[in-house]
Amino acid sequence: MRHGKKFNHLSRKSAHRKAMLANMACSLIEHKRINTTTAKAKALKQFVEPLITKSKEDTTHNRRIVMSRLRQKEVVAELFRDVAAKVADRPGGYTRIIKLGNRLGDNADMAMIELVDYNEIYKAGKPEKKTRRSRRGGKNSTAAVAPVETKATNEEE
């Protein structure tokens, strides 16, 4: 039975898995996107998103927690300085996994994982959101404007 086994062990011992996820998270924060297998990308998403959430509040305690997981001082500084500023208003979902097909050598299912706010291609395709307007006609209706003008001309005479 597999009670309480919620994360993928990736066929590795715990020390190897933690080191690999820490290195992949550092590469993701540094380069903003990396190519890897789909299973590793899903495991990395679960690993890195809580760290990005912690980086939104810049306290000594949060820096120490993130530092204990990532182990690279420069990457932690970039996470709290640059990445946290970009994701400050986002309530979660900081990464995106895009499937790329199969790897040529061993037919492994490949994917690209990236930080959502650093992709300009998806932002450029979508226009800015406009405010919702009613179809009934509001203040700029011609029927509402015409009586006001005639009333103004009657008062002048």
MDAnalysis code that builds the backbone (N, CA, C; Angstrom):
import MDAnalysis as mda
import numpy as np

u = mda.Universe.empty(471, n_residues=157, atom_resindex=np.repeat(np.arange(157), 3), trajectory=True)
u.add_TopologyAttr("name", ["N", "CA", "C"] * 157)
u.add_TopologyAttr("resid", np.arange(1, 158))
u.add_TopologyAttr("resname", ["MET", "ARG", "HIS", "GLY", "LYS", "LYS", "PHE", "ASN", "HIS", "LEU", "SER", "ARG", "LYS", "SER", "ALA", "HIS", "ARG", "LYS", "ALA", "MET", "LEU", "ALA", "ASN", "MET", "ALA", "CYS", "SER", "LEU", "ILE", "GLU", "HIS", "LYS", "ARG", "ILE", "ASN", "THR", "THR", "THR", "ALA", "LYS", "ALA", "LYS", "ALA", "LEU", "LYS", "GLN", "PHE", "VAL", "GLU", "PRO", "LEU", "ILE", "THR", "LYS", "SER", "LYS", "GLU", "ASP", "THR", "THR", "HIS", "ASN", "ARG", "ARG", "ILE", "VAL", "MET", "SER", "ARG", "LEU", "ARG", "GLN", "LYS", "GLU", "VAL", "VAL", "ALA", "GLU", "LEU", "PHE", "ARG", "ASP", "VAL", "ALA", "ALA", "LYS", "VAL", "ALA", "ASP", "ARG", "PRO", "GLY", "GLY", "TYR", "THR", "ARG", "ILE", "ILE", "LYS", "LEU", "GLY", "ASN", "ARG", "LEU", "GLY", "ASP", "ASN", "ALA", "ASP", "MET", "ALA", "MET", "ILE", "GLU", "LEU", "VAL", "ASP", "TYR", "ASN", "GLU", "ILE", "TYR", "LYS", "ALA", "GLY", "LYS", "PRO", "GLU", "LYS", "LYS", "THR", "ARG", "ARG", "SER", "ARG", "ARG", "GLY", "GLY", "LYS", "ASN", "SER", "THR", "ALA", "ALA", "VAL", "ALA", "PRO", "VAL", "GLU", "THR", "LYS", "ALA", "THR", "ASN", "GLU", "GLU", "GLU"])
u.atoms.positions = np.array([
    [0.843, -1.191, 0.000],
    [0.000, 0.000, 0.000],
    [0.882, 1.246, 0.000],
    [0.358, 2.316, -0.583],
    [1.171, 3.523, -0.701],
    [0.510, 4.691, 0.032],
    [0.166, 4.470, 1.276],
    [-0.422, 5.543, 2.066],
    [0.630, 6.604, 2.373],
    [0.274, 7.869, 2.175],
    [1.144, 8.967, 2.550],
    [2.349, 9.173, 1.640],
    [2.337, 8.592, 0.461],
    [3.457, 8.766, -0.469],
    [2.985, 9.661, -1.601],
    [3.077, 10.963, -1.379],
    [2.446, 11.902, -2.298],
    [3.381, 12.450, -3.362],
    [4.695, 12.372, -3.197],
    [5.580, 12.979, -4.178],
    [6.375, 11.902, -4.904],
    [6.844, 12.251, -6.081],
    [7.591, 11.332, -6.927],
    [9.024, 11.224, -6.414],
    [9.482, 10.018, -6.189],
    [10.835, 9.807, -5.674],
    [11.880, 9.844, -6.778],
    [11.457, 9.814, -8.038],
    [12.325, 9.960, -9.206],
    [13.437, 8.916, -9.246],
    [13.208, 7.748, -8.672],
    [14.172, 6.636, -8.667],
    [15.523, 7.034, -8.086],
    [15.490, 7.847, -7.037],
    [16.721, 8.309, -6.402],
    [16.575, 8.234, -4.884],
    [17.713, 8.148, -4.200],
    [17.706, 8.246, -2.747],
    [17.391, 9.682, -2.351],
    [17.009, 9.903, -1.108],
    [16.521, 11.221, -0.688],
    [17.591, 12.309, -0.801],
    [18.835, 11.992, -0.453],
    [19.896, 13.006, -0.530],
    [20.157, 13.408, -1.983],
    [20.184, 12.438, -2.881],
    [20.384, 12.734, -4.304],
    [19.213, 13.540, -4.857],
    [18.009, 13.166, -4.480],
    [16.809, 13.856, -4.963],
    [16.780, 15.306, -4.482],
    [17.092, 15.538, -3.215],
    [17.090, 16.904, -2.678],
    [18.155, 17.762, -3.337],
    [19.345, 17.194, -3.550],
    [20.422, 17.941, -4.198],
    [20.058, 18.255, -5.645],
    [19.460, 17.285, -6.340],
    [19.090, 17.492, -7.737],
    [18.007, 18.563, -7.863],
    [16.997, 18.519, -7.010],
    [15.931, 19.523, -7.067],
    [16.454, 20.905, -6.688],
    [17.390, 20.968, -5.734],
    [17.975, 22.258, -5.371],
    [18.761, 22.838, -6.531],
    [19.538, 22.001, -7.228],
    [20.313, 22.471, -8.375],
    [19.396, 22.898, -9.523],
    [18.331, 22.129, -9.759],
    [17.394, 22.493, -10.826],
    [16.652, 23.783, -10.494],
    [16.307, 23.973, -9.228],
    [15.629, 25.205, -8.818],
    [16.553, 26.404, -8.985],
    [17.824, 26.239, -8.656],
    [18.788, 27.324, -8.850],
    [18.925, 27.669, -10.326],
    [18.969, 26.656, -11.172],
    [19.059, 26.902, -12.612],
    [17.803, 27.582, -13.135],
    [16.645, 27.185, -12.625],
    [15.390, 27.798, -13.056],
    [15.339, 29.267, -12.661],
    [15.747, 29.591, -11.455],
    [15.720, 30.987, -10.997],
    [16.753, 31.812, -11.757],
    [17.892, 31.212, -12.047],
    [18.951, 31.942, -12.732],
    [18.639, 32.169, -14.209],
    [18.148, 31.131, -14.895],
    [17.936, 31.209, -16.345],
    [16.481, 31.465, -16.729],
    [15.555, 31.394, -15.783],
    [14.117, 31.656, -15.964],
    [13.384, 30.546, -16.709],
    [14.080, 29.621, -17.368],
    [13.451, 28.447, -17.969],
    [14.508, 27.379, -18.187],
    [14.087, 26.113, -18.011],
    [14.998, 25.003, -18.248],
    [14.229, 23.879, -18.928],
    [14.958, 23.042, -19.664],
    [14.396, 21.851, -20.285],
    [14.787, 20.642, -19.456],
    [13.805, 19.777, -19.183],
    [14.046, 18.587, -18.391],
    [12.949, 17.576, -18.720],
    [12.954, 16.443, -18.035],
    [11.878, 15.488, -18.254],
    [10.607, 15.982, -17.562],
    [9.489, 15.469, -18.000],
    [8.208, 15.915, -17.447],
    [8.088, 15.561, -15.964],
    [8.556, 14.377, -15.581],
    [8.468, 13.973, -14.177],
    [9.303, 14.889, -13.287],
    [10.510, 15.226, -13.737],
    [11.356, 16.128, -12.955],
    [10.774, 17.535, -12.929],
    [10.145, 17.963, -14.017],
    [9.536, 19.297, -14.051],
    [8.380, 19.390, -13.059],
    [7.577, 18.332, -12.966],
    [6.461, 18.339, -12.010],
    [6.973, 18.319, -10.574],
    [8.039, 17.559, -10.314],
    [8.622, 17.534, -8.969],
    [9.251, 18.885, -8.637],
    [9.882, 19.510, -9.638],
    [10.502, 20.816, -9.425],
    [9.458, 21.882, -9.146],
    [8.308, 21.794, -9.790],
    [7.237, 22.765, -9.563],
    [6.795, 22.719, -8.102],
    [6.623, 21.512, -7.554],
    [6.237, 21.384, -6.153],
    [7.342, 21.872, -5.221],
    [8.590, 21.784, -5.655],
    [9.723, 22.187, -4.827],
    [9.906, 23.702, -4.813],
    [9.768, 24.354, -5.971],
    [10.179, 25.747, -6.098],
    [9.043, 26.737, -5.801],
    [7.799, 26.364, -6.013],
    [6.714, 27.332, -5.816],
    [6.566, 27.789, -4.367],
    [6.694, 26.903, -3.360],
    [6.668, 27.417, -1.983],
    [7.832, 28.355, -1.665],
    [8.992, 28.133, -2.307],
    [10.133, 29.016, -2.082],
    [9.869, 30.398, -2.675],
    [9.225, 30.452, -3.830],
    [8.891, 31.739, -4.437],
    [7.857, 32.467, -3.578],
    [6.918, 31.728, -3.020],
    [5.935, 32.336, -2.118],
    [6.625, 32.927, -0.893],
    [7.610, 32.212, -0.352],
    [8.346, 32.736, 0.800],
    [9.144, 33.979, 0.434],
    [9.605, 34.076, -0.804],
    [10.423, 35.215, -1.204],
    [9.616, 36.503, -1.318],
    [8.296, 36.395, -1.369],
    [7.473, 37.600, -1.490],
    [7.530, 38.449, -0.229],
    [7.813, 37.823, 0.912],
    [7.975, 38.558, 2.172],
    [9.446, 38.458, 2.575],
    [10.162, 39.546, 2.453],
    [11.612, 39.545, 2.650],
    [11.941, 39.707, 4.128],
    [11.980, 38.590, 4.844],
    [12.389, 38.592, 6.243],
    [13.613, 37.693, 6.390],
    [14.314, 37.857, 7.470],
    [15.495, 37.034, 7.726],
    [15.108, 35.565, 7.846],
    [13.983, 35.302, 8.487],
    [13.524, 33.924, 8.663],
    [13.251, 33.267, 7.314],
    [12.551, 33.971, 6.413],
    [12.252, 33.408, 5.100],
    [13.522, 33.218, 4.273],
    [14.471, 34.144, 4.388],
    [15.732, 33.988, 3.665],
    [16.487, 32.750, 4.158],
    [16.461, 32.497, 5.449],
    [17.162, 31.326, 5.984],
    [16.487, 30.031, 5.549],
    [15.158, 30.022, 5.509],
    [14.448, 28.829, 5.050],
    [14.791, 28.539, 3.591],
    [14.737, 29.563, 2.758],
    [15.029, 29.382, 1.334],
    [16.498, 29.002, 1.136],
    [17.382, 29.603, 1.904],
    [18.812, 29.292, 1.795],
    [19.087, 27.845, 2.183],
    [18.356, 27.320, 3.152],
    [18.566, 25.933, 3.553],
    [18.130, 24.959, 2.468],
    [17.220, 25.378, 1.592],
    [16.763, 24.498, 0.507],
    [17.582, 24.677, -0.766],
    [18.024, 25.900, -1.078],
    [18.696, 26.152, -2.360],
    [20.218, 26.074, -2.274],
    [20.811, 26.565, -1.207],
    [22.244, 26.447, -0.933],
    [23.145, 27.267, -1.858],
    [22.619, 28.278, -2.546],
    [23.454, 29.166, -3.362],
    [23.067, 30.600, -3.045],
    [24.007, 31.323, -2.480],
    [23.737, 32.664, -1.973],
    [23.316, 33.628, -3.080],
    [23.953, 33.559, -4.235],
    [23.636, 34.485, -5.327],
    [22.230, 34.257, -5.858],
    [21.832, 32.987, -5.936],
    [20.497, 32.661, -6.442],
    [19.429, 33.105, -5.454],
    [19.692, 32.935, -4.156],
    [18.729, 33.379, -3.146],
    [18.575, 34.896, -3.202],
    [19.684, 35.599, -3.398],
    [19.612, 37.058, -3.509],
    [18.811, 37.472, -4.737],
    [19.006, 36.792, -5.857],
    [18.238, 37.118, -7.068],
    [16.763, 36.791, -6.889],
    [16.472, 35.696, -6.194],
    [15.083, 35.315, -5.942],
    [14.375, 36.383, -5.123],
    [14.992, 36.844, -4.060],
    [14.342, 37.838, -3.199],
    [14.349, 39.231, -3.822],
    [15.312, 39.521, -4.685],
    [15.409, 40.855, -5.269],
    [14.568, 40.994, -6.536],
    [14.808, 40.126, -7.528],
    [14.201, 40.295, -8.849],
    [12.899, 39.524, -9.010],
    [12.940, 38.245, -8.707],
    [11.773, 37.387, -8.956],
    [10.618, 37.775, -8.043],
    [10.902, 38.065, -6.786],
    [9.830, 38.422, -5.846],
    [9.131, 39.710, -6.257],
    [9.870, 40.637, -6.848],
    [9.252, 41.885, -7.303],
    [8.299, 41.641, -8.467],
    [8.648, 40.689, -9.344],
    [7.783, 40.401, -10.500],
    [6.521, 39.654, -10.110],
    [6.601, 38.780, -9.107],
    [5.451, 37.940, -8.753],
    [4.704, 38.475, -7.538],
    [4.946, 39.726, -7.170],
    [4.380, 40.261, -5.933],
    [2.854, 40.234, -5.927],
    [2.211, 40.490, -7.060],
    [0.751, 40.547, -7.090],
    [0.125, 39.230, -7.529],
    [0.915, 38.230, -7.864],
    [0.383, 36.934, -8.320],
    [0.107, 36.044, -7.114],
    [-1.090, 35.469, -7.001],
    [-1.419, 34.662, -5.816],
    [-1.000, 33.202, -5.909],
    [-0.102, 32.869, -6.781],
    [0.351, 31.487, -6.934],
    [0.496, 31.164, -8.406],
    [0.924, 29.942, -8.719],
    [1.093, 29.550, -10.106],
    [2.226, 30.294, -10.772],
    [3.404, 30.235, -10.184],
    [4.536, 31.013, -10.662],
    [5.272, 30.338, -11.811],
    [5.033, 29.033, -12.017],
    [5.734, 28.303, -13.061],
    [4.750, 27.714, -14.053],
    [5.259, 27.441, -15.258],
    [4.449, 26.850, -16.322],
    [5.246, 25.696, -16.906],
    [4.578, 24.563, -17.132],
    [5.213, 23.400, -17.736],
    [4.653, 23.238, -19.145],
    [5.545, 23.251, -20.140],
    [5.153, 23.080, -21.532],
    [5.808, 21.798, -22.044],
    [5.002, 20.858, -22.504],
    [5.540, 19.585, -22.983],
    [6.162, 19.768, -24.362],
    [7.315, 19.136, -24.564],
    [8.094, 19.319, -25.784],
    [8.143, 18.090, -26.672],
    [7.657, 16.963, -26.240],
    [7.768, 15.743, -27.030],
    [8.734, 14.784, -26.361],
    [9.255, 13.849, -27.142],
    [10.120, 12.813, -26.584],
    [11.578, 13.055, -26.939],
    [12.465, 12.667, -26.020],
    [13.900, 12.815, -26.228],
    [14.366, 11.769, -27.239],
    [15.338, 12.145, -28.037],
    [15.768, 11.302, -29.136],
    [16.443, 10.014, -28.646],
    [17.269, 10.091, -27.625],
    [18.054, 8.927, -27.208],
    [17.251, 7.840, -26.532],
    [16.462, 8.195, -25.524],
    [15.765, 7.175, -24.740],
    [14.250, 7.335, -24.757],
    [13.737, 8.224, -25.595],
    [12.292, 8.428, -25.755],
    [11.627, 8.918, -24.467],
    [12.378, 9.623, -23.615],
    [11.809, 10.171, -22.384],
    [10.928, 11.375, -22.728],
    [9.846, 11.526, -22.003],
    [8.914, 12.631, -22.232],
    [9.546, 13.919, -21.695],
    [9.799, 14.887, -22.567],
    [10.505, 16.110, -22.205],
    [9.534, 17.269, -22.023],
    [9.952, 18.235, -21.200],
    [9.128, 19.415, -20.944],
    [10.034, 20.601, -20.641],
    [9.483, 21.785, -20.848],
    [10.175, 23.009, -20.474],
    [9.406, 23.609, -19.307],
    [10.107, 23.925, -18.242],
    [9.480, 24.603, -17.100],
    [10.043, 26.009, -17.066],
    [9.161, 26.990, -16.886],
    [9.589, 28.381, -16.919],
    [8.825, 29.187, -15.890],
    [9.396, 30.317, -15.528],
    [8.714, 31.263, -14.660],
    [7.731, 32.060, -15.511],
    [6.490, 32.128, -15.083],
    [5.409, 32.684, -15.894],
    [5.638, 34.156, -16.211],
    [6.062, 34.942, -15.248],
    [6.160, 36.388, -15.436],
    [7.330, 36.811, -16.311],
    [8.209, 35.888, -16.671],
    [9.369, 36.245, -17.476],
    [9.202, 35.866, -18.946],
    [8.036, 35.407, -19.353],
    [7.813, 35.030, -20.740],
    [7.097, 36.167, -21.453],
    [7.810, 36.854, -22.348],
    [7.224, 37.983, -23.074],
    [6.390, 37.523, -24.259],
    [6.585, 36.287, -24.714],
    [5.838, 35.799, -25.877],
    [4.357, 35.681, -25.536],
    [4.032, 35.105, -24.389],
    [2.630, 34.960, -24.013],
    [2.003, 36.306, -23.670],
    [2.787, 37.217, -23.107],
    [2.252, 38.536, -22.770],
    [1.974, 39.355, -24.015],
    [2.814, 39.228, -25.054],
    [2.651, 40.021, -26.267],
    [1.424, 39.591, -27.056],
    [1.049, 38.325, -26.982],
    [-0.087, 37.831, -27.750],
    [-1.426, 38.292, -27.217],
    [-1.504, 38.596, -25.948],
    [-2.785, 38.965, -25.333],
    [-2.895, 40.474, -25.220],
    [-4.002, 41.057, -25.673],
    [-4.171, 42.496, -25.515],
    [-4.487, 42.849, -24.065],
    [-4.318, 44.099, -23.744],
    [-4.632, 44.560, -22.396],
    [-6.121, 44.401, -22.140],
    [-6.481, 44.040, -20.929],
    [-7.893, 43.863, -20.602],
    [-8.585, 45.211, -20.540],
    [-9.759, 45.266, -21.160],
    [-10.542, 46.491, -21.133],
    [-11.625, 46.355, -20.077],
    [-12.119, 47.488, -19.618],
    [-13.205, 47.432, -18.654],
    [-14.468, 46.993, -19.368],
    [-15.334, 46.327, -18.667],
    [-16.551, 45.805, -19.258],
    [-17.536, 46.935, -19.479],
    [-18.131, 46.952, -20.664],
    [-19.080, 48.005, -20.988],
    [-20.427, 47.391, -21.274],
    [-21.457, 48.082, -20.894],
    [-22.816, 47.600, -21.112],
    [-23.226, 47.857, -22.551],
    [-24.126, 47.053, -23.071],
    [-24.617, 47.238, -24.432],
    [-25.814, 48.181, -24.467],
    [-26.326, 48.575, -23.320],
    [-27.535, 49.395, -23.258],
    [-27.286, 50.833, -23.668],
    [-26.084, 51.275, -23.619],
    [-25.814, 52.690, -23.864],
    [-25.871, 53.429, -22.552],
    [-24.878, 54.177, -22.314],
    [-24.797, 54.850, -21.022],
    [-24.824, 56.346, -21.187],
    [-23.829, 57.015, -20.674],
    [-23.759, 58.471, -20.686],
    [-23.558, 59.033, -22.087],
    [-22.933, 58.261, -22.981],
    [-22.615, 58.768, -24.311],
    [-23.705, 58.448, -25.333],
    [-24.898, 58.153, -24.905],
    [-25.982, 57.827, -25.827],
    [-26.459, 59.090, -26.534],
    [-26.837, 58.985, -27.823],
    [-27.286, 60.153, -28.596],
    [-28.657, 60.625, -28.127],
    [-29.498, 59.716, -27.656],
    [-30.823, 60.113, -27.189],
    [-30.716, 60.971, -25.927],
    [-29.749, 60.675, -25.093],
    [-29.594, 61.444, -23.869],
    [-28.965, 62.805, -24.141],
    [-28.161, 62.918, -25.186],
    [-27.472, 64.169, -25.472],
    [-28.403, 65.163, -26.158],
    [-29.279, 64.699, -27.044],
    [-30.124, 65.596, -27.841],
    [-31.066, 66.456, -26.997],
    [-31.802, 65.941, -26.011],
    [-32.702, 66.810, -25.251],
    [-31.955, 67.857, -24.431],
    [-30.752, 67.543, -24.003],
    [-29.984, 68.504, -23.217],
    [-29.625, 69.705, -24.081],
    [-29.284, 69.485, -25.340],
    [-28.909, 70.584, -26.222],
    [-30.114, 71.478, -26.523],
    [-31.279, 70.896, -26.774],
    [-32.457, 71.713, -27.092],
    [-32.889, 72.511, -25.878],
    [-32.743, 71.927, -24.708],
    [-33.112, 72.632, -23.493],
    [-32.207, 73.844, -23.283],
    [-30.914, 73.699, -23.592],
    [-29.962, 74.785, -23.432],
    [-30.279, 75.911, -24.417],
    [-30.706, 75.603, -25.633],
    [-31.018, 76.642, -26.609],
    [-32.308, 77.373, -26.236],
    [-33.296, 76.687, -25.630],
    [-34.536, 77.328, -25.204],
    [-34.285, 78.309, -24.081],
    [-33.358, 78.021, -23.191],
    [-33.091, 78.899, -22.075],
    [-32.372, 80.165, -22.516],
    [-31.569, 80.067, -23.583],
    [-30.835, 81.236, -24.069],
    [-31.782, 82.261, -24.697],
    [-32.874, 81.820, -25.322],
    [-33.799, 82.729, -25.998],
    [-34.668, 83.423, -25.029],
])
